[in-house]
């Protein structure tokens, strides 16, 4: 069965396309349960972040499975995207494994080495596990990805400093406003990203930080952690906009938080003061029409690609080492993935040998009733040793054949199962074209 990754990210699809296909974490279980109705999708994990939407799946059939994933994307979301295929990429086998490990280490992030992505990969796995859409393959793959991400961050400086989507948003605001010191900043959203933004702002010596959130208590918790600023509930957001110089917004809302009407209402009370809005949410929190309100500058998450900080540049020197770490873990997963196809053969061979050994020992002991318990134990032990030594070489060879790239290797393993008349599951071993290589 082929392992694939189907998805889109900040490199292949603009934010207006990504937001149409964004799935909040709270909907992950619903999505994964819906995928159960697609016959060729045997296992699946979905990663949905501000920069990407990806499905990692073990499929029954590659072409049919990919077609079903695309059909799901078209049917499950409201509003079709024309020419969807032009925004999607598909990685098969080893490429899919390598891609996930690049994601987990931050090499594929909008901000190189972004630390938050590892937590997002873990959240995706946990959601899939709870939804029952993870089997042995994706369980092993995502554990490998998490280990790779941790190794990259502990063994290199790829995650040094505090660079993230949130910090890049602050950098963009500074670039637009000239300086942040003394500015009044409104942070909309008290989730993981909003909290990171607020922490970064705390070190920028801004004049005031206001945190707005649908849940006032969560906003207040962020303010208490900062030891500065104030919390407000969403209904009071227009009043705060009246005094804000900068707005950085990142919520999980599926509708616009900032509309042209609400922004225009606030700007009418301070017509001479500019307002910079940095929207890092996907789906977007700010209606794109807000950019037409006089004296308002609006930047969405895709604008962050133009922000390059010195500490991000410094991370690039670690990329070759991280790639070596990735290659090592890819090889380890591939070794497991390849040899797993040999498990039915080995299990059946061992069971067959044990069945014969046990039957013959029972017949022998029945014909020698005068043997003592110790003598019987010695007979059993000797026969087990003989079987173990006889099977050691063929079992080792089966594993080697299964993990090799030799042409016809799996045919030779399959022939062995036929020679020993092993179980029916063994005869359903994957063909050469099903391997992840």
C-alpha positions in Angstrom: 0.0 0.0 0.0 1.5 3.4 -1.0 2.2 6.2 1.5 1.4 9.7 0.1 1.3 13.3 1.1 -1.3 15.5 -0.7 -1.3 19.2 0.2 -0.8 22.9 -0.4 1.3 25.4 1.4 2.4 29.0 1.3 4.6 28.3 -1.7 2.0 26.8 -3.9 -1.2 28.5 -2.9 -2.0 32.2 -2.0 -3.8 32.9 1.3 -7.2 33.3 -0.4 -7.0 29.7 -1.6 -5.5 28.3 1.6 -8.2 29.9 3.8 -11.0 28.2 1.8 -9.5 24.9 2.7 -8.4 25.6 6.2 -9.7 23.3 8.9 -9.5 24.5 12.5 -8.1 22.0 15.0 -11.5 21.6 16.6 -12.8 20.2 13.3 -10.0 17.7 12.7 -11.8 14.8 14.2 -14.9 15.5 12.0 -12.7 15.7 8.9 -10.8 12.5 9.7 -14.1 10.6 10.4 -15.5 11.8 7.1 -12.5 10.4 5.3 -13.4 6.9 6.6 -16.1 6.8 3.9 -13.4 6.8 1.2 -12.5 3.2 0.6 -8.9 3.6 -0.5 -7.9 5.8 2.5 -6.6 3.3 5.0 -4.9 5.7 7.4 -4.8 9.5 7.5 -3.4 12.4 9.4 -4.2 16.0 8.5 -2.0 19.0 9.3 -3.8 22.3 9.0 -1.9 25.5 9.9 -1.7 29.1 8.7 0.9 28.1 6.1 -0.3 24.6 5.0 -2.9 22.0 4.6 -1.6 18.5 4.2 -3.0 14.9 4.2 -0.6 12.1 5.0 -2.2 8.8 4.1 -1.6 5.2 3.6 -3.7 4.2 0.6 -5.0 1.0 -0.8 -4.4 2.1 -4.3 -2.4 5.2 -5.3 -4.4 6.7 -8.1 -7.8 5.9 -6.7 -6.7 7.1 -3.2 -5.3 10.4 -4.4 -8.4 11.0 -6.5 -10.6 10.3 -3.4 -8.5 12.8 -1.3 -9.0 15.5 -4.0 -12.7 14.6 -4.2 -12.9 15.1 -0.4 -11.3 18.5 -0.6 -13.7 19.6 -3.2 -16.8 18.3 -1.5 -16.1 18.9 2.2 -15.4 22.6 1.9 -17.9 25.3 0.9 -17.1 27.2 -2.2 -15.1 25.6 -5.0 -11.6 26.7 -6.0 -11.1 26.7 -9.7 -8.1 24.6 -11.0 -7.5 23.1 -7.5 -4.9 20.8 -8.9 -2.6 23.7 -9.8 -2.2 24.5 -6.1 -1.7 20.9 -4.8 1.5 18.8 -4.6 1.7 15.1 -4.2 4.6 13.2 -2.6 4.8 9.5 -2.9 6.7 7.1 -0.6 10.2 8.3 0.4 9.4 11.8 -0.8 6.4 11.9 1.5 8.5 10.8 4.4 11.2 13.3 3.7 8.6 16.1 3.3 7.0 15.4 6.7 10.4 15.4 8.4 11.3 18.7 6.7 8.0 20.1 8.0 8.7 18.9 11.5 12.2 20.4 11.6 11.0 23.8 10.3 12.9 23.6 7.0 9.6 23.9 5.1 8.1 26.7 7.2 7.5 30.3 6.1 9.9 31.3 8.9 12.9 28.9 8.7 13.3 26.8 11.8 9.9 27.9 13.3 9.5 26.1 16.6 5.7 26.1 16.7 5.4 23.7 13.8 6.6 20.8 15.8 3.8 21.3 18.3 1.4 21.5 15.4 2.6 18.2 13.9 2.1 16.6 17.3 -1.4 18.1 17.6 -2.3 16.7 14.2 -1.1 13.2 15.2 -3.0 13.3 18.5 -6.2 14.4 16.8 -5.9 11.6 14.2 -5.1 9.1 17.0 -8.2 10.1 18.9 -10.3 9.9 15.7 -9.0 6.4 15.1 -7.5 7.2 11.7 -3.9 6.2 12.6 -2.6 2.7 12.0 0.8 1.2 12.4 2.4 3.1 9.4 1.4 6.7 10.3 1.9 6.0 14.0 5.5 5.0 13.3 6.0 7.8 10.7 4.8 10.7 13.0 6.8 9.4 15.9 9.8 9.5 13.6 8.9 13.0 12.6 8.6 14.2 16.2 11.9 12.6 17.1 13.5 14.2 14.0 12.2 17.7 14.9 13.5 17.4 18.5 16.9 16.1 17.3 17.2 19.1 14.9 16.5 21.6 17.6 18.7 20.0 20.3 21.7 19.2 18.0 21.7 22.4 15.9 20.8 26.1 16.1 18.0 25.8 13.5 15.5 26.9 16.2 17.7 29.5 17.9 16.4 32.9 19.0 12.7 33.5 19.0 11.9 33.7 15.2 8.4 32.6 14.4 5.3 33.7 12.4 4.4 35.8 15.4 7.8 37.5 15.7 7.9 38.0 11.9 4.5 39.8 12.2 6.0 42.1 14.8 9.0 42.7 12.5 6.7 43.6 9.7 4.8 46.1 11.9 8.1 47.7 12.8 9.1 48.0 9.2 5.9 49.7 8.4 5.7 52.0 11.4 9.4 52.9 11.7 9.6 52.0 15.5 7.4 50.2 18.0 8.5 52.1 21.1 5.5 53.9 22.6 3.0 52.5 20.1 -0.4 51.3 21.1 -0.9 47.7 19.9 -4.0 45.6 19.8 -3.5 41.8 19.7 -6.6 39.9 18.6 -6.6 36.3 19.6 -5.3 34.7 22.9 -4.3 31.4 21.4 -0.8 30.0 20.9 0.2 32.5 18.2 -1.5 35.5 19.8 0.3 34.7 23.1 3.7 34.6 21.2 3.0 37.9 19.6 2.1 39.5 23.0 5.3 38.1 24.6 7.4 39.6 21.8 5.7 42.9 22.0 6.4 43.0 25.7 10.2 43.1 24.9 9.7 45.9 22.3 8.8 48.6 24.9 5.5 49.4 23.2 3.3 52.0 24.9 0.3 49.7 25.5 -0.7 46.1 24.7 -4.4 45.3 24.6 -5.4 41.6 24.1 -8.9 40.9 22.7 -10.4 37.5 22.6 -13.8 35.9 22.3 -13.2 34.4 25.7 -12.3 37.3 28.0 -10.8 35.0 30.6 -8.2 33.7 28.0 -7.3 37.3 27.1 -6.9 38.1 30.8 -4.7 35.0 31.3 -2.3 36.3 28.6 -2.2 39.8 30.2 -1.5 38.3 33.7 1.3 36.3 32.2 2.8 39.4 30.6 2.4 41.4 33.8 1.3 44.3 31.6 -1.5 45.5 29.3 -5.2 44.9 29.5 -7.7 42.4 28.3 -11.0 43.2 26.4 -13.8 41.1 25.1 -14.5 41.1 21.3 -17.6 43.4 21.5 -15.4 46.3 22.7 -12.9 46.0 19.8 -14.0 49.1 17.9 -13.2 51.3 20.9 -9.8 49.8 21.2 -9.2 50.3 17.4 -9.8 54.0 18.0 -6.6 54.2 20.0 -4.4 51.5 18.3 -1.5 52.2 16.1 -0.9 48.5 15.2 -3.2 45.5 15.1 -1.9 42.0 14.9 -4.6 39.4 14.6 -4.6 35.6 14.8 -7.8 33.9 15.7 -9.4 30.6 14.7 -12.6 32.3 13.5 -14.2 31.3 10.3 -15.6 34.8 9.6 -14.0 38.3 9.4 -13.3 39.8 12.8 -12.3 43.2 11.3 -14.7 44.5 8.6 -14.5 47.7 6.5 -17.4 49.1 8.5 -15.8 48.5 12.0 -12.4 49.8 10.9 -13.9 52.9 9.2 -15.9 53.6 12.3 -12.8 53.5 14.4 -10.7 55.6 11.9 -13.4 58.3 11.7 -12.5 59.1 15.3 -8.8 59.4 14.6 -8.6 60.4 10.9 -5.0 61.7 11.0 -3.4 58.7 12.7 -2.4 55.7 10.5 -3.3 52.2 11.4 -1.2 49.1 10.5 -3.0 45.8 10.5 -1.0 42.6 10.3 -3.3 39.6 9.8 -1.6 36.3 10.3 -4.7 34.2 10.6 -5.9 31.6 8.0 -8.8 32.0 7.3 -8.1 35.7 7.4 -9.5 37.8 10.3 -9.5 41.1 8.4 -11.7 41.6 5.3 -9.3 42.5 2.4 -11.6 45.5 1.8 -10.3 47.1 5.0 -7.2 48.1 3.0 -9.4 50.6 1.1 -10.2 52.5 4.4 -8.2 55.8 4.3 -5.0 55.7 6.3 -5.1 52.0 6.9 -2.3 49.6 5.8 -3.3 45.9 5.7 -0.9 43.0 5.4 -1.8 39.3 5.3 0.3 36.4 6.3 1.8 36.0 2.8 3.4 39.5 3.2 5.7 37.9 5.9 7.8 36.3 3.2 9.4 39.7 2.6 10.5 39.9 6.2 14.0 38.6 6.7 15.6 39.0 10.1 19.3 38.6 10.9 18.7 35.7 13.3 16.7 33.9 10.6 19.5 34.3 8.2 21.9 32.9 10.8 19.9 29.7 10.9 20.6 28.9 7.3 24.1 27.6 8.2 22.5 24.8 10.1 20.3 23.6 7.2 23.0 21.1 5.8 23.3 19.4 9.3 19.5 19.3 9.7 19.3 17.6 6.2 21.7 15.0 7.5 19.5 14.3 10.5 16.5 14.1 8.3 18.3 11.6 5.9 19.2 9.4 8.9 15.6 9.3 10.2 14.2 8.8 6.7 16.5 5.8 6.3 15.4 4.4 9.6 11.7 4.7 8.7 12.3 3.2 5.3 14.1 0.2 6.8 11.1 -0.4 9.1 8.6 0.2 6.3 10.3 -2.2 4.0 10.8 -5.0 6.4 7.2 -4.8 7.7 6.2 -6.6 4.5 8.2 -9.6 5.6 6.5 -9.9 9.0 3.6 -12.1 7.7 6.2 -14.5 6.0 8.4 -14.7 9.1 5.4 -15.2 11.4 3.9 -17.9 9.3 7.2 -19.6 8.8 7.9 -19.6 12.6 4.3 -20.8 13.4 4.6 -23.5 10.8 7.9 -24.8 12.2 6.5 -24.6 15.8 3.4 -26.5 14.8 5.5 -29.3 13.3 7.9 -29.3 16.3 5.2 -29.4 18.9 3.3 -32.2 17.1 6.4 -34.4 16.7 7.5 -33.8 20.3 4.0 -34.8 21.5 4.2 -38.0 19.5 7.6 -38.8 20.8 6.7 -38.2 24.5 3.6 -40.3 24.1 5.8 -43.2 22.9 8.2 -42.8 25.8 6.0 -42.5 28.9 8.8 -43.5 31.3 10.8 -40.3 30.7 11.2 -38.1 33.8 10.0 -34.4 33.8 13.6 -33.3 33.5 14.2 -35.6 30.5 11.0 -34.3 28.8 12.1 -30.8 29.4 15.5 -31.5 27.8 13.8 -33.0 24.7 11.5 -30.0 24.3 14.5 -27.6 24.8 16.6 -29.4 22.3 13.9 -29.4 19.6 13.3 -25.6 20.2 17.0 -25.0 19.8 17.1 -27.0 16.5 14.2 -25.1 15.1 15.6 -21.7 16.1 19.0 -22.4 14.6 17.4 -23.7 11.4 15.2 -20.6 11.0 17.8 -18.0 11.9 19.5 -17.8 8.4 16.2 -17.8 6.4 14.5 -15.3 8.7 17.5 -13.0 8.5 17.6 -13.4 4.7 13.9 -12.6 4.4 14.4 -9.4 6.3 17.3 -8.4 4.1 15.4 -9.2 0.9 12.4 -7.2 2.1 14.5 -4.1 2.9 16.6 -4.3 -0.3 15.9 -2.5 -3.5 16.9 -5.6 -5.6 14.6 -6.3 -8.5 12.4 -9.3 -7.8 13.2 -9.3 -4.0 9.6 -9.6 -3.0 8.9 -12.2 -5.6 11.6 -14.4 -3.9 10.0 -13.8 -0.5 6.6 -14.7 -2.0 8.1 -17.9 -3.5 9.4 -18.9 -0.1 5.9 -18.7 1.3 4.6 -20.9 -1.5 7.3 -23.5 -1.0 6.4 -23.8 2.7 2.7 -23.5 2.0 2.3 -20.6 4.4 -0.9 -18.7 5.3 -3.2 -16.9 2.9 -2.2 -13.5 4.3 1.4 -14.1 3.1 0.3 -14.6 -0.5 -1.1 -11.0 -0.4 2.3 -9.4 0.0 2.7 -6.1 -1.7 4.0 -6.1 -5.3 7.2 -4.3 -6.2 5.3 -1.2 -7.4 3.7 -0.8 -3.9 7.0 -0.2 -2.1 7.7 3.3 -0.8 10.9 3.5 -2.8 
